[in-house]
Amino acid sequence: MATPGPSLFPTMTSAGLEETGLSQTLPKLANEGALQKMLADERMRCETHKTNYQTLKAEHTKLQDDHRRLQRDFEQTKEGGAAMESRFQSLMARASKELAEKITELEEVKTQTITPEKLEVMKVQIAESLEEPFRERFNKLEEELEHYRSEYNKLRYEHSFLKSEYEHETAEHKRVVEEMKLQYETEIENLHKDKEAIIAKFSQDNTHDGQRVRTLQRDNAQLHLKVKGLLTELEEIRVQREQTGLQSDHVSRLQARQLTEHVATIKALEAEKESLKLHIEQLESDLGAAMDGQKAASTKAHDAEKRTMELRGQLEEAEHRRKMEVTELRMEMVRSRGELERERDALASELEGCQSNLEILKKSSEMQTQAIAEKEKEAARRVQAAREEEWEKISKLEQQNLELEARLHELDKLKIEEESQRHTEKEKWEEQVKAANQRRDQLEKDMLALRAKIDHRNTLAGELEKQQSQCQDLQQQLQQTTMELHGLQAAEQELTSENDRLRTAGDLLRDEVRTARAEAERTLEAAQARLEQQKASLGDERLQVERRVEELEAEIRAGHKRMEEMAQMHRKKKRKYQKVVDHLKEKVQLLEAKKEELKLEKQALRNKIPKETYAKAVQRLRDLQRRHTEFRSLLAGANATLPLVDVTGPVDASTPFVKAAMEQERLHHEDLSMIRRRLDDLNENQKLQMDALLGDAPLSTRTDILSPRSDEDKEN
């Protein structure tokens, strides 16, 4: 506020001038008209001084109002700058806190990650745990196969020996019977010849003497004795023939009963054979269903791999875009931070200049008010002295009036100069206010751009959440594949139980063959008399039974071979699915590691990364590249050192099992080559990202980071 002192100055000076002028001019001027004229002139001057003072006072109040308004604007801009600075500091503190949390999480994840040594140990343990039961089972099956082979060779040898003995006995029996027949026929013919010769002789020599009759009687008696002996022999032969007939009837009845039993056993064997054929067909259908299920599982696994590869490509593209955006945002953040710091320094310097100007203006206004107060005091003293002296000092007052007019002219000049200076300062302040407004608008635009970028990062976070959901879907698919593997293991157990049942059935059939062979031997011992009549039928039936036994044994061997082939296929598929599961687990771990890296880089966007953290990040990236190369070499070594299973006996390449195995092996090699190509692409992308990251870094950090890398290269 303006002081009331300066308003009294013109009035007091005008009244004092009137009184002093009157007191001094009365003795000099005798004319009243001249006195009135002087008074009128003095009054006019007083009026002009009063109007000048009024205008100066109004301009002074206006300047004070402008000064207050500028001070308010300056305080508002200062408060806005302080608020923005506090906001940026809070954002920086939050970002640094989140970065520290993410670094701790990354360290925990690093401690939980699987090292290549652990992976090798786990692979060896899993391979041993999977191969031991199958190896034991395979050895047991080989031992059983050798046992069955030895038994079969023994049975075959015994069968051939018995067959040769049977043929030898039959040939010997035939020879003896034919010799006895020929002997008896020759003896009968000789007797007939002797009888005819005797009759002829008796008819011709009726006239012989009694001696000849006696000789003939004696011969006749001898012949009668011989005939009696022959008759007794014939009776014995007849008895023997009857006995042999009875025995042959008994043997025929036994053979008929045994034939019926054999026919029943053959029918039972045929029924069992049909049931075995049906069971084999059912097993083949189950095997086809299992193969279809395995093919479906393999197609699902291929689809899952394709999906994971597509997701991996999308993730790599998103990561590349994000890294480019991160670098751009980082550069923009650095530029905006530098501009804000420069603007802050400029505003601080301007504030200091304004504060110094304000202090100077305050000091000048205080000095002017003090000078005006002193002048008012001096004027009051002079008025009092003028009132005391009045007429004595009119001349002095005139001189003082002239001096005051000169001083008033000087004050007018000073006032004009101060007004011009204030006007120029006002224009400068207005320009500064406009510049501050423009900077505020620019800062608001930058804030909007940063908000847009933050929204874009939020969208990227949403995409990351989608990818996390997709990773969870892949984990569910992995669980489904593990369930299918458990189902295949259950099917394998069922097949082993069926193999045991078939083995028991083969043992029963072998026992039945042994019993049949014993019965055949008994029939051979009991049926030597009627062997000529039933030789062909018994030989044919025996051959049929042997053929059926051989067919059953061949079917059992084929079943064993199929079971071995199925076991081999199951082992191969199990190894393949285990590799696929391990590969998918490694992919999930890589995706989780990449997700953690994305989170860390997202937190690094909100914060100016220092040199130490940047060097640590580059070192981590190199560690990840080293682990990546180790994983590639490990994968290549795992492909070269697949576990093999020895298979005894030749394998036909035209069987569907071997074709399916070869096809699956080819698909597995194609998948491995595709994985290698994608790993090479990922390695190149990581190298490009490493180069880009090192290219965007400041020079000092690059030199700090590249120097240990060169040392490591020398050591390597």
C-alpha positions in Angstrom: 0.0 0.0 0.0 1.0 3.6 -0.7 2.0 5.7 2.3 0.0 8.9 2.9 3.2 11.0 3.3 3.7 12.0 -0.4 0.1 13.3 -0.7 0.8 16.0 1.8 4.0 17.2 0.2 2.5 19.3 -2.6 -0.2 20.9 -0.4 2.2 21.8 2.3 4.7 23.3 -0.1 2.0 25.3 -1.9 0.6 26.8 1.4 4.1 27.5 2.7 4.9 29.2 -0.6 1.8 31.3 -0.5 2.6 32.5 3.0 6.2 33.1 2.5 5.5 34.7 -0.9 3.0 37.1 0.7 5.3 37.9 3.6 8.2 38.7 1.3 6.4 40.3 -1.6 4.2 42.7 0.5 7.0 45.1 1.2 8.2 44.7 -2.3 4.9 44.7 -4.3 2.4 47.3 -3.5 0.1 46.3 -6.1 -2.6 43.8 -5.1 -3.3 42.7 -8.7 0.3 41.5 -9.0 -0.1 39.7 -5.7 -3.3 38.0 -6.8 -1.7 37.0 -10.0 1.3 35.4 -8.2 -1.1 33.6 -5.9 -3.1 32.3 -8.9 0.2 31.1 -10.5 1.2 29.4 -7.4 -2.2 27.7 -7.1 -1.9 26.5 -10.7 1.5 25.0 -10.0 0.2 23.4 -6.8 -2.7 21.9 -8.9 -0.3 20.5 -11.5 2.0 19.0 -8.8 -1.1 17.5 -7.2 -2.3 15.9 -10.5 1.3 14.7 -11.1 1.4 13.1 -7.7 -2.1 11.5 -8.2 -0.9 9.9 -11.5 2.4 8.7 -9.9 0.4 7.2 -7.0 -2.0 5.4 -9.4 0.9 4.0 -11.5 2.7 3.0 -8.3 -0.4 1.0 -7.1 -0.7 -0.5 -10.6 2.9 -1.6 -10.6 2.5 -3.1 -7.1 -0.6 -5.0 -8.3 1.4 -6.3 -11.3 4.2 -7.2 -9.0 1.8 -9.2 -6.7 0.2 -10.9 -9.7 3.7 -11.9 -11.1 4.7 -13.1 -7.7 1.5 -15.3 -7.4 2.2 -16.7 -10.9 5.8 -17.4 -10.0 4.7 -19.1 -6.8 2.1 -21.2 -8.8 4.8 -22.2 -11.3 7.2 -23.0 -8.5 4.5 -25.1 -6.7 3.8 -26.9 -10.1 7.5 -27.6 -10.6 7.9 -28.9 -7.1 4.8 -31.1 -7.5 6.1 -32.5 -10.8 9.5 -33.0 -9.2 8.0 -34.8 -6.2 5.9 -36.9 -8.7 8.9 -37.9 -10.7 10.8 -38.7 -7.5 8.0 -40.9 -6.3 7.9 -42.6 -9.7 11.6 -43.1 -9.6 11.4 -44.5 -6.0 8.6 -46.9 -6.9 10.4 -48.0 -10.1 13.7 -48.6 -8.1 11.7 -50.5 -5.5 10.0 -52.7 -8.1 13.4 -53.2 -9.8 14.9 -54.4 -6.5 12.0 -56.8 -6.0 12.3 -58.2 -9.5 16.1 -58.6 -9.0 15.5 -60.6 -5.8 12.8 -62.7 -7.6 15.3 -63.2 -10.5 17.9 -64.4 -8.0 15.4 -66.8 -6.4 14.5 -68.1 -9.9 18.1 -68.5 -10.7 18.6 -70.5 -7.6 15.7 -72.7 -8.6 16.7 -73.2 -12.2 18.0 -76.5 -13.4 21.7 -76.6 -14.2 23.1 -78.8 -17.0 24.8 -81.0 -14.5 21.5 -81.6 -12.7 19.8 -82.2 -16.0 22.4 -84.8 -16.9 22.0 -86.5 -13.6 18.2 -86.5 -13.9 18.5 -87.9 -17.4 20.8 -90.7 -16.3 18.6 -91.5 -13.3 15.4 -91.5 -15.5 17.1 -93.6 -18.2 18.3 -96.2 -15.6 14.9 -96.3 -13.8 13.1 -96.8 -17.1 15.6 -99.3 -18.6 16.1 -101.6 -15.5 12.6 -103.2 -15.4 12.5 -103.6 -19.2 16.0 -105.1 -19.2 15.1 -107.6 -16.5 11.9 -108.5 -18.2 13.8 -108.9 -21.5 16.4 -111.1 -19.9 13.7 -113.2 -18.3 11.9 -113.6 -21.6 15.2 -114.6 -23.3 15.8 -117.2 -20.6 12.3 -118.5 -20.9 12.7 -118.6 -24.7 16.0 -120.5 -24.4 14.3 -123.0 -22.0 11.4 -123.5 -24.3 13.8 -123.9 -27.2 15.8 -126.6 -25.4 12.6 -128.4 -24.3 11.2 -128.2 -27.9 14.5 -129.6 -29.2 14.4 -132.4 -26.7 10.8 -133.2 -27.6 11.6 -133.2 -31.2 14.6 -135.5 -30.7 12.5 -137.9 -28.6 9.8 -137.8 -31.2 12.2 -138.5 -34.1 13.8 -141.4 -32.0 10.4 -142.9 -31.1 9.3 -142.5 -34.7 12.4 -144.4 -36.0 11.9 -147.1 -33.4 8.3 -147.4 -34.3 9.2 -147.8 -38.0 11.9 -150.3 -37.2 9.6 -152.4 -35.0 6.8 -152.4 -37.6 9.3 -153.4 -40.4 10.7 -156.2 -38.1 7.2 -157.4 -37.3 6.3 -157.5 -41.0 9.4 -159.4 -41.9 8.8 -162.0 -39.1 5.1 -162.5 -40.1 6.1 -162.9 -43.8 8.8 -165.4 -42.9 6.4 -167.4 -40.8 3.9 -167.3 -43.6 6.3 -168.4 -46.2 7.6 -171.2 -44.0 4.1 -172.5 -43.2 3.1 -172.3 -46.9 6.2 -174.2 -48.0 5.6 -176.9 -45.4 2.0 -177.3 -46.4 3.0 -177.5 -50.1 5.6 -180.1 -49.2 3.1 -182.1 -47.3 0.6 -182.0 -50.2 3.3 -183.0 -52.6 4.3 -185.9 -50.3 0.7 -186.9 -50.0 0.1 -186.9 -53.7 3.4 -188.8 -54.3 2.3 -191.4 -51.7 -1.2 -191.7 -53.2 0.4 -192.1 -56.7 2.8 -194.6 -55.4 0.1 -196.4 -53.5 -2.1 -196.6 -56.5 0.7 -197.6 -58.8 2.4 -200.1 -56.4 -0.6 -202.0 -55.0 1.3 -205.2 -55.6 4.1 -204.4 -53.3 5.0 -206.6 -50.5 4.0 -206.3 -46.9 7.4 -204.9 -46.1 6.7 -201.9 -48.2 3.2 -201.8 -46.5 4.8 -201.9 -43.2 7.2 -199.2 -44.2 4.3 -197.3 -45.6 2.4 -197.8 -42.4 5.4 -196.8 -40.4 5.8 -193.8 -42.6 2.0 -193.2 -42.3 2.3 -193.4 -38.6 5.2 -191.0 -38.7 3.1 -188.8 -40.9 0.2 -189.1 -38.6 2.4 -188.1 -35.8 3.7 -185.2 -37.8 0.1 -184.3 -38.7 -0.9 -184.5 -35.1 2.1 -182.3 -34.2 1.1 -180.0 -37.0 -2.5 -180.1 -35.8 -1.4 -179.2 -32.3 0.7 -176.5 -33.7 -2.3 -175.4 -35.8 -4.4 -175.4 -32.6 -1.8 -173.4 -30.8 -1.7 -171.1 -33.8 -5.5 -170.9 -33.8 -5.5 -170.2 -30.1 -2.8 -167.6 -30.6 -4.8 -166.2 -33.5 -7.9 -166.0 -31.3 -5.9 -164.4 -28.5 -4.5 -162.0 -31.0 -8.0 -161.4 -32.4 -9.3 -160.7 -28.9 -6.3 -158.5 -28.2 -6.8 -156.8 -31.5 -10.5 -156.3 -30.7 -9.5 -154.9 -27.3 -6.9 -152.8 -28.9 -9.4 -151.6 -31.5 -11.9 -150.7 -28.8 -9.2 -148.9 -26.9 -8.1 -147.2 -30.1 -11.7 -146.3 -30.9 -12.1 -144.9 -27.4 -8.8 -143.1 -27.6 -9.7 -141.9 -31.1 -12.9 -140.4 -29.6 -10.9 -138.9 -26.8 -8.4 -137.6 -29.3 -11.2 -136.2 -31.5 -12.7 -134.5 -28.4 -9.3 -133.1 -27.4 -8.7 -132.1 -31.1 -12.1 -130.3 -31.0 -11.2 -128.7 -27.7 -7.8 -127.7 -29.1 -9.6 -126.3 -32.2 -12.0 -124.4 -30.0 -9.0 -123.1 -28.0 -7.3 -122.3 -31.3 -10.4 -120.4 -32.4 -10.6 -118.6 -29.1 -6.8 -117.9 -29.3 -7.3 -116.6 -32.8 -10.2 -114.4 -31.6 -8.1 -113.2 -28.7 -5.2 -112.5 -31.1 -7.5 -110.6 -33.3 -8.8 -108.7 -30.3 -5.2 -108.1 -29.3 -4.4 -106.9 -32.8 -7.4 -104.6 -32.7 -6.3 -103.3 -29.2 -2.9 -102.9 -30.6 -4.3 -101.0 -33.6 -6.3 -98.8 -31.2 -3.2 -98.3 -29.1 -1.2 -97.4 -32.2 -4.0 -95.0 -33.2 -4.0 -93.6 -29.8 -0.2 -93.2 -30.0 -0.5 -91.6 -33.4 -3.1 -89.3 -32.0 -0.9 -88.5 -29.1 2.0 -88.0 -31.4 -0.1 -85.7 -33.6 -1.2 -83.9 -30.5 2.4 -83.6 -29.4 3.3 -82.3 -32.9 0.4 -79.8 -32.7 1.5 -78.7 -29.2 5.1 -78.3 -30.5 3.8 -76.3 -33.5 1.7 -74.1 -31.1 4.7 -73.7 -28.8 6.9 -72.8 -31.8 4.3 -70.3 -33.0 4.0 -68.9 -29.5 7.7 -68.8 -29.3 7.9 -66.8 -32.6 5.2 -64.5 -31.4 7.0 -64.1 -28.1 10.3 -63.4 -29.9 8.6 -60.8 -32.1 6.9 -59.2 -29.1 10.3 -59.3 -27.3 12.0 -57.7 -30.2 9.4 -55.0 -30.5 9.4 -54.5 -26.8 13.2 -54.1 -26.8 13.0 -51.6 -29.6 10.3 -49.7 -27.7 12.3 -50.0 -24.5 15.4 -48.5 -26.2 13.2 -45.7 -27.8 11.5 -45.0 -24.5 14.9 -45.1 -22.7 16.3 -42.6 -25.2 13.2 -40.4 -24.9 13.3 -40.7 -21.1 16.9 -39.6 -21.2 16.2 -36.7 -23.6 13.1 -35.7 -21.6 15.0 -36.0 -18.4 17.9 -33.8 -19.7 15.4 -31.3 -21.1 13.5 -31.2 -17.8 16.8 -30.8 -15.9 17.8 -28.0 -18.2 14.4 -26.4 -17.8 14.6 -26.9 -14.1 18.0 -25.2 -14.0 16.8 -22.4 -16.3 13.7 -21.9 -14.1 15.9 -22.0 -11.0 18.2 -19.4 -12.5 15.3 -17.3 -13.6 13.8 -17.7 -10.1 17.0 -16.6 -8.5 17.2 -13.6 -10.9 13.5 -12.7 -10.2 14.2 -13.0 -6.5 17.3 -10.8 -6.8 15.2 -8.3 -8.9 12.5 -8.4 -6.3 14.9 -7.8 -3.5 16.5 -4.9 -5.5 13.0 -3.4 -6.2 12.0 -3.8 -2.5 15.2 -2.1 -1.4 14.7 0.7 -3.9 11.1 1.2 -2.9 12.1 1.2 0.8 14.8 3.7 0.0 12.3 5.9 -1.9 9.8 5.7 0.9 12.5 6.6 3.4 13.6 9.5 1.2 10.0 10.6 0.8 9.4 10.3 4.6 12.6 12.3 5.2 11.5 14.9 2.6 8.1 15.1 4.3 9.7 15.6 7.6 12.0 18.2 6.2 9.0 19.9 4.5 7.2 19.9 7.8 10.1 21.4 9.6 10.5 24.0 6.8 6.8 24.8 7.0 7.1 25.3 10.7 10.2 27.4 10.2 8.4 29.3 7.4 5.5 29.9 9.7 7.9 31.2 12.4 10.0 33.3 10.1 7.4 33.9 7.3 8.4 37.2 5.7 12.0 36.9 6.5 12.6 33.8 4.3 10.4 34.5 1.3 13.4 35.0 -0.9 14.9 31.8 0.4 11.6 30.0 -0.3 11.6 31.3 -3.8 15.1 29.9 -4.3 14.0 26.7 -2.7 11.0 26.7 -5.0 13.2 27.0 -8.0 15.4 24.2 -6.6 12.3 22.1 -5.9 11.1 22.7 -9.5 14.5 21.5 -10.7 14.3 18.5 -8.4 10.8 17.9 -9.6 12.0 17.9 -13.2 14.7 15.4 -12.2 12.2 13.3 -10.3 10.0 13.4 -13.4 12.9 12.2 -15.4 13.7 9.5 -12.9 10.1 8.5 -12.8 9.9 8.2 -16.6 13.1 6.2 -16.5 11.7 3.9 -13.8 8.5 3.5 -15.7 10.4 2.5 -18.8 12.5 0.1 -16.8 9.4 -1.3 -15.2 7.7 -1.6 -18.5 10.7 -3.5 -19.9 10.9 -5.7 -16.8 7.1 -6.3 -17.2 7.6 -7.4 -20.8 10.4 -9.6 -19.7 8.2 -11.2 -17.0 5.4 -11.6 -19.5 7.8 -13.4 -21.9 9.1 -15.5 -19.1 5.5 -16.4 -18.0 4.7 -17.2 -21.7 7.8 -19.4 -21.9 6.8 -21.1 -18.6 3.3 -21.7 -19.9 4.7 -23.1 -23.1 7.0 -25.4 -21.1 4.1 -26.4 -18.9 2.2 -27.3 -22.1 5.2 -29.2 -23.4 5.5 -31.0 -20.1 1.8 -31.9 -20.2 2.3 -33.3 -23.8 5.2 -35.3 -22.6 3.2 -36.6 -19.7 0.4 -37.6 -22.1 3.0 -39.4 -24.3 4.4 -41.1 -21.2 0.9 -42.2 -20.2 0.3 -43.5 -23.7 3.5 -45.5 -23.5 2.5 -46.8 -20.1 -0.9 -47.9 -21.6 1.1 -49.6 -24.3 3.2 -51.4 -21.7 -0.1 -52.4 -20.0 -1.3 -53.9 -23.3 2.0 -55.7 -23.5 1.5 -56.9 -20.0 -2.0 -58.2 -21.0 -0.4 -60.0 -23.9 2.1 -61.5 -21.5 -0.8 -62.7 -19.3 -2.3 -64.3 -22.4 0.9 -66.0 -23.1 1.0 -67.2 -19.5 -2.5 -68.7 -20.0 -1.2 -70.3 -23.2 1.7 -71.7 -21.2 -0.8 -73.1 -18.7 -2.7 -74.7 -21.5 0.5 -76.3 -22.7 1.2 -77.6 -19.2 -2.3 -79.1 -19.2 -1.5 -80.7 -22.6 1.7 -82.1 -21.0 -0.4 -83.5 -18.2 -2.7 -85.1 -20.7 0.2 -86.7 -22.5 1.5 -88.0 -19.2 -1.9 -89.5 -18.5 -1.8 -91.1 -22.0 1.7 -92.5 -21.1 0.2 -94.0 -17.9 -2.6 -95.5 -20.0 0.0 -97.0 -22.4 1.9 -98.4 -19.4 -1.4 -100.0 -18.1 -1.9 -101.5 -21.6 1.7 -102.8 -21.5 0.9 -104.5 -18.2 -2.2 -106.0 -19.6 -0.2 -107.3 -22.6 2.3 -108.8 -20.2 -0.5 -110.5 -18.3 -1.9 -111.8 -21.5 1.6 -113.0 -22.5 1.8 -114.9 -19.2 -1.7 -116.4 -19.8 -0.6 -117.5 -23.3 2.5 -119.0 -21.8 0.5 -121.0 -19.3 -1.8 -122.1 -22.2 1.3 -123.2 -24.1 2.5 -125.1 -21.1 -0.9 -126.8 -20.8 -0.8 -127.7 -24.5 2.7 -129.1 -24.1 1.4 -131.2 -21.1 -1.4 -132.4 -23.3 1.0 -133.2 -26.0 3.1 -135.2 -23.6 0.0 -137.1 -22.4 -1.0 -137.7 -26.0 2.5 -138.9 -26.8 2.4 -141.3 -23.8 -1.0 -142.6 -24.9 0.3 -143.0 -28.4 3.2 -145.0 -27.1 0.9 -147.2 -25.0 -1.3 -147.7 -28.1 1.8 -148.6 -30.1 2.8 -151.2 -27.5 -0.8 -152.6 -27.3 -1.7 -152.4 -31.1 1.2 -154.2 -32.8 -1.2 -156.8 -34.2 -3.5 -154.4 -36.0 -0.8 -152.0 -36.9 -1.0 -152.8 -40.6 -4.7 -151.9 -40.9 -4.6 -148.7 -38.9 -1.1 -147.5 -39.7 -2.2 -144.9 -42.3 -5.0 -143.5 -40.2 -2.9 -143.3 -37.1 0.1 -141.9 -39.0 -2.2 -139.2 -40.6 -3.8 -138.4 -37.2 -0.4 -138.2 -35.6 0.9 -136.0 -38.3 -2.2 -133.8 -38.0 -1.7 -133.6 -34.2 2.0 -132.8 -34.7 1.2 -130.2 -37.3 -1.4 -128.6 -34.9 1.1 -128.7 -32.1 3.7 -127.1 -34.4 1.2 -124.6 -35.5 0.3 -123.8 -31.9 4.0 -123.5 -31.1 4.6 -121.3 -34.1 1.6 -119.1 -33.1 3.1 -118.9 -29.6 6.5 -118.0 -31.1 4.8 -115.4 -33.3 2.9 -114.1 -30.2 6.3 -113.9 -28.4 7.8 -112.1 -31.3 4.9 -109.7 -31.5 5.1 -109.1 -27.8 8.8 -108.4 -28.1 8.2 -106.0 -31.1 5.4 -104.3 -29.2 7.7 -104.0 -26.1 10.4 -102.5 -28.3 7.9 -100.1 -30.0 6.6 -99.2 -26.6 10.1 -98.5 -25.3 10.9 -96.4 -28.3 7.7 -94.5 -28.0 8.2 -94.1 -24.3 11.7 -92.7 -24.8 10.3 -90.4 -27.6 7.5 -89.2 -25.4 9.8 -88.8 -22.5 12.1 -86.7 -24.7 9.1 -84.7 -26.0 8.0 -84.1 -22.4 11.5 -83.1 -21.3 11.7 -80.8 -24.4 8.4 -79.2 -23.6 9.4 -78.8 -19.9 12.6 -77.1 -21.1 10.5 -74.9 -23.4 8.2 -74.0 -20.5 11.2 -73.1 -18.4 12.6 -71.0 -21.2 9.3 -69.2 -21.5 9.2 -68.6 -17.8 12.7 -67.3 -17.9 11.8 -65.0 -20.8 8.7 -63.9 -18.9 10.8 -62.9 -15.9 13.2 -61.1 -18.2 10.2 -59.2 -19.7 9.1 -58.3 -16.3 12.5 -57.1 -15.4 12.8 -55.0 -18.5 9.3 -53.6 -18.0 10.5 -52.4 -14.5 13.7 -51.1 -16.1 11.6 -48.9 -18.4 10.3 -46.8 -15.5 13.7 -46.2 -14.2 17.0 -44.9 -15.4 19.2 -47.9 -15.2 22.6 -47.3 -13.5 25.9 -48.7 -14.8 26.2 -51.5 -12.3 22.7 -52.9 -13.0 23.3 -52.6 -16.7 26.5 -54.5 -16.5 24.8 -57.2 -14.4 22.0 -57.4 -17.0 24.5 -57.8 -19.8 26.4 -60.5 -17.8 23.1 -62.3 -17.2 22.3 -62.2 -20.9 25.7 -63.7 -21.6 25.1 -66.4 -19.0 21.7 -67.2 -20.7 23.5 -67.4 -24.1 26.1 -69.8 -22.6 23.3 -71.9 -21.1 21.5 -71.8 -24.5 24.6 -73.1 -26.3 25.1 -75.8 -23.6 21.5 -76.9 -24.1 22.0 -77.1 -27.8 25.1 -79.2 -27.4 23.3 -81.4 -24.8 20.4 -81.9 -27.2 22.7 -82.8 -30.0 24.6 -85.3 -27.7 21.3 -86.8 -26.5 20.3 -87.4 -30.1 23.6 -89.1 -30.8 23.6 -91.3 -27.7 20.1 -92.8 -27.7 19.8 -96.1 -25.7 19.6 -99.2 -27.9 17.9 -102.5 -27.1 19.5 -105.7 -28.4 17.0 -107.8 -30.3 17.8 -111.5 -31.0 16.7 -112.8 -34.3 16.1 -111.1 -37.7 13.5 -108.4 -38.1 11.4 -108.2 -41.2 11.3 -104.6 -42.5 8.0 -105.2 -44.3 6.0 -105.7 -41.0 3.7 -102.8 -40.0 5.3 -102.4 -36.6 8.8 -101.9 -38.1 7.4 -99.5 -40.7 5.6 -97.5 -38.0 8.8 -97.4 -35.9 10.9 -96.3 -38.9 8.3 -93.6 -39.7 8.2 -92.4 -36.1 12.0 -92.4 -36.0 12.1 -90.2 -39.2 9.5 -87.8 -37.7 11.6 -87.7 -34.5 14.7 -86.8 -36.5 12.8 -84.1 -38.5 11.5 -82.7 -35.2 15.1 -82.6 -33.8 16.3 -80.8 -37.0 13.5 -78.3 -36.7 14.3 -77.7 -33.1 18.0 -77.2 -34.0 17.1 -74.7 -36.7 14.8 -72.8 -34.3 17.5 -72.8 -31.7 20.0 -71.4 -34.3 17.4 -68.6 -35.1 16.9 -67.9 -31.4 20.7 -67.7 -31.0 21.0 -65.2 -33.8 18.2 -63.1 -32.4 19.8 -63.1 -29.0 23.1 -62.0 -30.6 21.3 -59.2 -32.5 19.6 -58.2 -29.2 22.9 -58.2 -27.4 24.5 -56.1 -30.1 21.5 -53.7 -30.0 21.6 -53.5 -26.2 25.3 -52.8 -26.3 24.8 -50.2 -29.1 22.2 -48.3 -27.1 24.3 -48.2 -24.0 26.4 -45.1 -23.1 30.0 -45.2 -23.9 31.3 -45.5 -20.4 29.1 -48.4 -19.6 30.0 -50.1 -22.9 33.7 -49.8 -22.1 33.1 -51.0 -18.6 31.1 -54.0 -19.9 33.3 -54.9 -22.9 36.5 -54.9 -21.0 35.6 -58.0 -18.8 34.2 -59.6 -21.9 37.5 -59.3 -23.7 39.2 -60.8 -20.7 36.8 -63.7 -20.7 37.4 -64.2 -24.4 41.1 -64.3 -23.8 40.7 -66.8 -21.1 38.4 -68.9 -23.3 
